[in-house]
């Protein structure tokens, strides 16, 4: 399995000939749109920064689109979506919007993508269904999603093997850890965690690699 980051909350997961994408960025969003083919596209929030299913319909690939809560199965991949709330990108007069947390089972691993989650807790249904998380995609940027502190507390409660922070690329940079120009929201989260992250351009992962980790933080450059 190879995981790459394409900005914001967009991650592409490639497994052999299968390509899955979380939150593809659409045209008209606040980030550059993506352009590649996917077999499965999962959308957590109906917002241009996350709902670009048309942008991953490319070449011979027309994705199976999953855009809300429920149970799904496609090409040997099992997906469960759980209803939550987001405060990201709200229209005038809105107090919250629908956000879907996805738990994806593939290659004997469990990937959990929290989307644009703004609540620091998950429903009882989600907590009972999600167990032994190999990879947790965790929003840490504030601005309508989890704050650094709330993200840290939720990550501790979920006990994932690997944490991949997301939704941090919009914030300005500071001197950062060891003067490396880390985005402010990411730096705040890392301070909460109290750990030095591993930084990679792409993550190649097998089940045994994930199982040997204990809350490791891996930052994937977009």
Order of alpha helices (4+ residues) and beta strands (2+ residues): beta-beta-beta-beta-beta-beta-beta-beta-beta-alpha-beta-alpha-beta-alpha-beta-beta-alpha-beta
